Amino acid sequence: MTNHCLYCDALIMNEIDWINIIFPKKEPALCQKCREKLELIKGYLCDICSRPIKELDPKFVTDHTCLDCIRWEQDPQLKSTLDKNFSIFIYNDFLKEFIARFKFRGDYELAKAFSKEISSQLKYLDHDILVSIPLSEERIKERGFNQSEALAREAGFSAFDLLIRTHSEKQSKKSRDERITQKQVFQLKEPTNIIQGKNILLIDDIYTTGSTLRQAAKILKEAGANQVQSLTVARG
């Protein structure tokens, strides 16, 4: 049995035996070479954002929390909005190019590359409602799909579409300071009681500064959510 790597198109040879014939395994989305370029996040992490602490000078870490998250918790508008973020892979050069192709060049099939890890995390993380980070109508027309919804769907889960996003300049074109200081870009799609008292899990592709996820979490907390956490493929 053979298939091709979704990223580099290399031929993937699958071992054939009677067990695989009777109980066929899901074909791997990536070849071994591409898979090895994805770096799992592990070790000592920030308690809030999952940033690897080993890469930081000790003076930028306090009580298992990185300085960025400490600053967020000092922000009167966004403190206590996002309770915790979980990220799967380090945003290295390979993953940057991978996500750019997936997101900006419309290669939807690449979402399948993360389905196993996302599915495992979604089964592990305690939540009542999975919510996708939305795109503006302009971005949806431009890309053809919402990458957050695609990631959930290919992992075998359905994400609720509860938020509306106003159109703005692409996040990838904004500086770090511009992302952190941007005005609220989300609102509830319509009044709903299903959020009240629930634990919400947001899903998105990348945690960079945490501004987008915190803005979304703020809206959900204001609507009555008990807890808001997030899951992203990458931690920038």
N, C-alpha and C positions, 0 to 999 in steps of 0.2 A: 504494500500500500504506500502511496506517495502523495504528498501535497507540497505546496510552495510557501515559503516564508512571506508573510504579509508585508514585511518591510523591505527586504532585499531581494525577494523573489527566488532565493536559493531553493533548490530541491531538498525536501525533507523526506528521508527514507524512514518508514516506520517498520518496526520488527513485526513479522507475521508468524503467529503460532495459533494453535487451535483455540486457546483461551481468548485471544484478540478477535478471532473470527466469531466466536459465540457471544462474547461480551466486548464489542468494539469500544475502544477508548476514543475520547474526543481528540480529534487531530490537533497537534500543537499549532498555535498561530505563528510562532516565531521559530526560526532555526536556532540551534544551540549557540552559534556565534553572536547573534543579536540578543538572545536572552541573557548571555553573560555580560552584556554591556549595561543591563539594568541593575542598578545598585540598590538593594533593599536597605531601608532605614532601620538601624538597630543600635543597641548599646544604650548609653546614657542620654536621655532626651529631655528637652524642656517639658515640664508638666502640662503646659497649656498648648503649645503649638507643634510639638514633636520635632523641633529642630535639634539635630545632633549637637550635644553640648561639647563634645571633644574638639570641635573645630573653633570653639570660642576661647578667648582669654578668660581666666577665672574671674576677673574683675567685671565681666559682663554677664555674670550669672549670680543670682541671689535666691537661696532656698529652692533650688532645682528649677528656677524660672529664668528665661533669658531676658535681657534688658529690654528688647522690643516689646515683649508681653507685659513687662512691668510698666512700661510707658503707656500701653493701651489701657491698663487697669487704672491709670491715673487720669485718663481722658474722661471728663464728666459726661460726655455724650455716649461713649461706646464701652465704658467699663462694665464688666459683668454681663456682657451680651453673649459672647461666644464662650461657652464653658470649657470646651476642649476641641482641639483639632487632631485628627489622626491622618498621617500621610504614609504612603507605601514605599515610594522610591525617592532617591536623591535626584534632584533636578540637574543632572550632569549634561555634558554637551550632546551625548547621544539622545537622551530623553528630550532635550530642548528641540532638536531637529525632528524627532519623532512626533512630539505634540504639535509642532508647527505644521507638519504635513497633515496630521489628523484634523486639526482645528481650522487652519487658514487655507489649506488646499483641498479641503472637502473629502478627504480619504476616510469615509465612515468606517470601513472595514477594520481599520487599525484599533478601534475600540475593543475588538475581540481579544487583543493581545493582553489586556488587563483583567479579563473576565474572571479568571480563577482567583486572583488575589483580592479583587473587589468583592466577589461572592463570599469568600472566606471571612473578610472583615465585616460584611453586612450581617452575616449569620452570628458573628461574635459580639458585635456592638449592640447594646441594649437600646432600642428605640421603638417608638410607637408609629411614627410617620417619617418616611423618607421624602425629602423635598429637593428638587433640582434647582440649581442656580440658573435663573432664566437669562436669555439674551433679549435684546430689544428687537422689535419687528424688523428694523433695518439690518441688523446682524443676521437674523434668521434668513432673510432673503438673500443676503450676501453669501452665507455659508451653506445653506440648504438644510441644516440640522443643528440642534442644540447638543453640544458635546457632553454636557452633564447628563442629559436624558439618555444619550447613546451609551454612556458608560454603565449606567444603571440597567438599561434594557439588555445589553449584551452579557451582563452578569446574571441575568434571570430575574431582575426585580423591576417593579414599576415605581417611578418617582412621582409624587404629587406635584402638580403645576399650580402652586398657590401664589406665586409672586409675579409681579410685572416689573420690568426694568425699562427705565427711560433711556433713550439713545444718547450716547456720549462717545467721545474719542476712544479708540481701542485701548484697553488696559496695557497692552504690550508697548504702546507708544508713549505712555505716561512715565514720568520719572517717579522715583520712590516717594518723594515729598508730595507730588501731585496726587498719587494714589491715596496716601494717608490723609490728605486734607480735602479730598473730594466731597461734594455734598451728597446727601442721601439720594440714591438712584433707584430704590425699590419701594414698592407699595403692595399691599394685599390685592390680589386679583378681584376678590369680592369678599364681603363680610362672611365669616364662617365661624362656627362653633367647634369645629373638629380640632382646632389647635388648643383650646382651653385645657390647661392642666396636663398637656401631653409632652413627651420627650421627643424632640425633633432631631433628625440627622440630616444635615445638608450634604449634598454631593457635588463636587466640582473637580476640575482637572488639576489645578495648581493652587497651592497656598504660597503667595509671594510675600506681601506685607501683612495680609490678614484683613485688610480694609473691606474688601468685597464681602467676605464671609461675616464679618462683624456687623456690617450694615444690614445684611439679610437677617442675621440673628436678632438685631434690635427690633425690626419690624415684627418678627414672630414672637419675641418676648412681650412686646407691647400689646399683641393680640391675645396674650394669655398663656403662651407656652411655658411649661415648667422648666425645661432644660433645652438648650440648643448646642449640639456638637456638630462637627463636620468631618467628612472623609474626602481626601483628595488623593489623586494618583501620585502627585509629586509635591515635594516641599522645596521651594526655591530658596 
